[in-house]
Amino acid sequence: MSAEDLERYETDMELALYREYRDVVGLFSHVVETERRFYLANEVDVQVRTGGGETWFEVTMTDAWVWDVYRPARFVKKARVITFKDVNVEELAKSELEIPKGPQFGR
């Protein structure tokens, strides 16, 4: 495999991941960013922990999706992250666009 083939493969994987993100983002209520990963989740709990002169964050997420191109299964029921770095949690705004209801739309 040439360097060009490898680069094309990685680009295709990143594009597929972005498309998956675009398709699933509406299913989640929160975005969580850590220094290593980006998550979508429906429940997020952040606890600040201290001990031994250090401070860290324990982040628990339920019903989550993980942005990781190399991960074969990105949906997880529950995830727990421990980090000494910053954690950013944002609540996603609900779209003002509603899917029409009725028999012609399958509902």
C-alpha positions as CSV (number, residue, x, y, z in Angstrom):
1,M,0.0,0.0,0.0
2,S,1.5,3.3,-1.0
3,A,1.5,6.5,1.1
4,E,-1.1,7.9,-1.3
5,D,-3.4,4.9,-0.8
6,L,-3.1,5.2,3.0
7,E,-3.8,8.9,2.9
8,R,-6.9,8.3,0.7
9,Y,-8.1,5.6,3.0
10,E,-7.7,7.9,6.1
11,T,-9.5,10.7,4.3
12,D,-12.4,8.3,3.3
13,M,-12.6,7.1,6.9
14,E,-12.8,10.7,8.3
15,L,-15.5,11.6,5.7
16,A,-17.5,8.6,6.7
17,L,-17.2,9.5,10.4
18,Y,-18.3,13.1,9.7
19,R,-21.3,11.8,7.7
20,E,-22.2,9.4,10.6
21,Y,-21.9,12.3,13.0
22,R,-24.2,14.4,10.8
23,D,-26.8,11.6,10.8
24,V,-26.8,11.0,14.5
25,V,-26.3,14.4,16.1
26,G,-30.0,15.0,16.3
27,L,-30.4,12.0,18.5
28,F,-28.4,13.5,21.4
29,S,-28.9,16.4,23.8
30,H,-25.3,17.1,24.8
31,V,-21.8,17.5,23.3
32,V,-18.8,16.6,25.5
33,E,-15.2,17.5,24.6
34,T,-12.2,16.2,26.4
35,E,-8.5,16.5,25.4
36,R,-8.7,13.1,23.7
37,R,-12.3,12.6,22.5
38,F,-15.5,14.2,21.3
39,Y,-18.8,12.7,22.5
40,L,-22.5,13.1,21.9
41,A,-24.6,12.0,24.9
42,N,-28.1,12.2,26.3
43,E,-27.1,12.3,30.0
44,V,-23.9,13.8,31.3
45,D,-22.6,14.0,34.9
46,V,-19.3,15.8,35.6
47,Q,-17.8,15.4,39.1
48,V,-14.7,17.4,40.2
49,R,-12.4,15.2,42.3
50,T,-9.4,16.2,44.4
51,G,-6.8,14.3,46.2
52,G,-3.0,14.3,46.8
53,G,-2.9,18.0,45.8
54,E,-4.4,17.2,42.3
55,T,-7.7,17.9,40.7
56,W,-9.4,15.8,38.1
57,F,-12.7,15.4,36.4
58,E,-14.8,12.2,36.3
59,V,-17.3,12.4,33.4
60,T,-20.1,9.8,33.2
61,M,-22.2,9.7,30.0
62,T,-25.2,7.6,29.2
63,D,-26.5,6.8,25.7
64,A,-23.4,8.1,24.0
65,W,-21.7,8.2,20.6
66,V,-17.9,8.5,20.4
67,W,-16.1,10.5,17.6
68,D,-13.2,8.0,16.9
69,V,-12.4,7.0,13.4
70,Y,-10.6,3.8,14.5
71,R,-13.4,2.6,16.9
72,P,-15.6,-0.1,15.3
73,A,-18.6,0.5,17.5
74,R,-19.2,4.2,18.3
75,F,-22.5,3.8,20.2
76,V,-22.0,3.1,23.9
77,K,-24.6,2.6,26.6
78,K,-22.4,4.1,29.3
79,A,-19.0,5.8,29.2
80,R,-16.8,7.0,32.0
81,V,-13.9,9.3,31.4
82,I,-11.3,10.5,33.9
83,T,-9.2,13.4,32.9
84,F,-6.8,16.0,34.4
85,K,-7.5,18.4,31.5
86,D,-10.4,20.6,30.7
87,V,-13.9,19.2,30.0
88,N,-16.4,21.1,27.9
89,V,-20.1,20.2,28.1
90,E,-22.7,21.9,26.0
91,E,-26.4,21.3,25.7
92,L,-27.5,21.1,22.1
93,A,-30.3,23.5,21.0
94,K,-33.3,21.6,19.8
95,S,-34.0,22.2,16.1
96,E,-36.9,24.4,15.3
97,L,-37.6,22.1,12.3
98,E,-40.1,19.5,13.1
99,I,-40.8,16.4,11.0
100,P,-44.4,16.6,9.8
101,K,-46.7,13.9,11.3
102,G,-49.3,12.0,9.4
103,P,-49.9,8.8,7.4
104,Q,-48.0,10.1,4.4
105,F,-44.9,10.5,6.5
106,G,-45.1,7.0,8.1
107,R,-46.4,8.2,11.5
